[in-house]
Amino acid sequence: MARTANRGTQDLCTFRNVLRWNLGKYIQLSKEDMKKAAEETDNSYSVKNQSMLLDDFQLTYADEFLSGETYIDDGCTGTDTNREDF
């Protein structure tokens, strides 16, 4: 006869596989964007604002990322692939 005394009392171990990403935050402010920012009072083109937006994104989804490297190309054209942090 099968034992029934321990039925339903086993500890079930569940493992959750969590996929975590390395985050690369790339900030680029071209010379054209710098001209636009100088003409407008809006500061949305600045490297500082781009950095704050990306930092907020990283904090919002912090459990999904292992790290967050920041790469900044300030004053470089987007058509040139020989940028320092590209």
TIRO-642476 format. One record per residue (C-alpha): residue in one letter; z, x, y. Coordinates in steps of 0.2 Angstrom, whole numbers. Layout:
<miro><aa>A</aa><z>Z</z><x>X</x><y>Y</y></miro>
...
END
This chain:
<miro><aa>M</aa><z>0</z><x>0</x><y>0</y></miro>
<miro><aa>A</aa><z>-4</z><x>7</x><y>17</y></miro>
<miro><aa>R</aa><z>10</z><x>10</x><y>30</y></miro>
<miro><aa>T</aa><z>10</z><x>-1</x><y>45</y></miro>
<miro><aa>A</aa><z>26</z><x>5</x><y>53</y></miro>
<miro><aa>N</aa><z>17</z><x>17</x><y>65</y></miro>
<miro><aa>R</aa><z>1</z><x>7</x><y>68</y></miro>
<miro><aa>G</aa><z>-3</z><x>6</x><y>87</y></miro>
<miro><aa>T</aa><z>10</z><x>19</x><y>92</y></miro>
<miro><aa>Q</aa><z>-2</z><x>34</x><y>92</y></miro>
<miro><aa>D</aa><z>-5</z><x>43</x><y>108</y></miro>
<miro><aa>L</aa><z>-23</z><x>42</x><y>113</y></miro>
<miro><aa>C</aa><z>-28</z><x>57</x><y>123</y></miro>
<miro><aa>T</aa><z>-43</z><x>54</x><y>134</y></miro>
<miro><aa>F</aa><z>-52</z><x>68</x><y>142</y></miro>
<miro><aa>R</aa><z>-62</z><x>65</x><y>158</y></miro>
<miro><aa>N</aa><z>-76</z><x>77</x><y>161</y></miro>
<miro><aa>V</aa><z>-77</z><x>80</x><y>180</y></miro>
<miro><aa>L</aa><z>-93</z><x>87</x><y>187</y></miro>
<miro><aa>R</aa><z>-89</z><x>97</x><y>202</y></miro>
<miro><aa>W</aa><z>-101</z><x>105</x><y>214</y></miro>
<miro><aa>N</aa><z>-102</z><x>120</x><y>225</y></miro>
<miro><aa>L</aa><z>-106</z><x>114</x><y>242</y></miro>
<miro><aa>G</aa><z>-117</z><x>124</x><y>254</y></miro>
<miro><aa>K</aa><z>-116</z><x>118</x><y>272</y></miro>
<miro><aa>Y</aa><z>-131</z><x>124</x><y>281</y></miro>
<miro><aa>I</aa><z>-131</z><x>122</x><y>300</y></miro>
<miro><aa>Q</aa><z>-147</z><x>126</x><y>310</y></miro>
<miro><aa>L</aa><z>-149</z><x>124</x><y>329</y></miro>
<miro><aa>S</aa><z>-167</z><x>129</x><y>334</y></miro>
<miro><aa>K</aa><z>-172</z><x>135</x><y>351</y></miro>
<miro><aa>E</aa><z>-181</z><x>118</x><y>353</y></miro>
<miro><aa>D</aa><z>-165</z><x>109</x><y>349</y></miro>
<miro><aa>M</aa><z>-155</z><x>120</x><y>362</y></miro>
<miro><aa>K</aa><z>-168</z><x>114</x><y>375</y></miro>
<miro><aa>K</aa><z>-165</z><x>96</x><y>371</y></miro>
<miro><aa>A</aa><z>-146</z><x>98</x><y>372</y></miro>
<miro><aa>A</aa><z>-147</z><x>107</x><y>389</y></miro>
<miro><aa>E</aa><z>-158</z><x>92</x><y>396</y></miro>
<miro><aa>E</aa><z>-146</z><x>79</x><y>389</y></miro>
<miro><aa>T</aa><z>-127</z><x>76</x><y>391</y></miro>
<miro><aa>D</aa><z>-126</z><x>72</x><y>373</y></miro>
<miro><aa>N</aa><z>-119</z><x>86</x><y>362</y></miro>
<miro><aa>S</aa><z>-125</z><x>80</x><y>346</y></miro>
<miro><aa>Y</aa><z>-137</z><x>95</x><y>343</y></miro>
<miro><aa>S</aa><z>-123</z><x>108</x><y>344</y></miro>
<miro><aa>V</aa><z>-118</z><x>119</x><y>330</y></miro>
<miro><aa>K</aa><z>-100</z><x>114</x><y>333</y></miro>
<miro><aa>N</aa><z>-104</z><x>95</x><y>330</y></miro>
<miro><aa>Q</aa><z>-114</z><x>99</x><y>315</y></miro>
<miro><aa>S</aa><z>-100</z><x>109</x><y>307</y></miro>
<miro><aa>M</aa><z>-87</z><x>95</x><y>311</y></miro>
<miro><aa>L</aa><z>-99</z><x>82</x><y>303</y></miro>
<miro><aa>L</aa><z>-101</z><x>93</x><y>287</y></miro>
<miro><aa>D</aa><z>-82</z><x>96</x><y>286</y></miro>
<miro><aa>D</aa><z>-78</z><x>78</x><y>287</y></miro>
<miro><aa>F</aa><z>-90</z><x>75</x><y>273</y></miro>
<miro><aa>Q</aa><z>-82</z><x>88</x><y>263</y></miro>
<miro><aa>L</aa><z>-65</z><x>81</x><y>266</y></miro>
<miro><aa>T</aa><z>-70</z><x>63</x><y>262</y></miro>
<miro><aa>Y</aa><z>-77</z><x>69</x><y>245</y></miro>
<miro><aa>A</aa><z>-65</z><x>84</x><y>242</y></miro>
<miro><aa>D</aa><z>-63</z><x>80</x><y>224</y></miro>
<miro><aa>E</aa><z>-81</z><x>82</x><y>220</y></miro>
<miro><aa>F</aa><z>-83</z><x>100</x><y>227</y></miro>
<miro><aa>L</aa><z>-76</z><x>117</x><y>221</y></miro>
<miro><aa>S</aa><z>-80</z><x>126</x><y>237</y></miro>
<miro><aa>G</aa><z>-89</z><x>124</x><y>253</y></miro>
<miro><aa>E</aa><z>-98</z><x>139</x><y>260</y></miro>
<miro><aa>T</aa><z>-105</z><x>137</x><y>278</y></miro>
<miro><aa>Y</aa><z>-122</z><x>145</x><y>283</y></miro>
<miro><aa>I</aa><z>-127</z><x>145</x><y>301</y></miro>
<miro><aa>D</aa><z>-143</z><x>149</x><y>309</y></miro>
<miro><aa>D</aa><z>-141</z><x>147</x><y>328</y></miro>
<miro><aa>G</aa><z>-157</z><x>148</x><y>339</y></miro>
<miro><aa>C</aa><z>-169</z><x>151</x><y>325</y></miro>
<miro><aa>T</aa><z>-185</z><x>141</x><y>322</y></miro>
<miro><aa>G</aa><z>-186</z><x>130</x><y>307</y></miro>
<miro><aa>T</aa><z>-203</z><x>136</x><y>302</y></miro>
<miro><aa>D</aa><z>-197</z><x>154</x><y>299</y></miro>
<miro><aa>T</aa><z>-190</z><x>157</x><y>282</y></miro>
<miro><aa>N</aa><z>-184</z><x>175</x><y>287</y></miro>
<miro><aa>R</aa><z>-168</z><x>167</x><y>295</y></miro>
<miro><aa>E</aa><z>-152</z><x>176</x><y>292</y></miro>
<miro><aa>D</aa><z>-142</z><x>163</x><y>282</y></miro>
<miro><aa>F</aa><z>-157</z><x>153</x><y>276</y></miro>
END
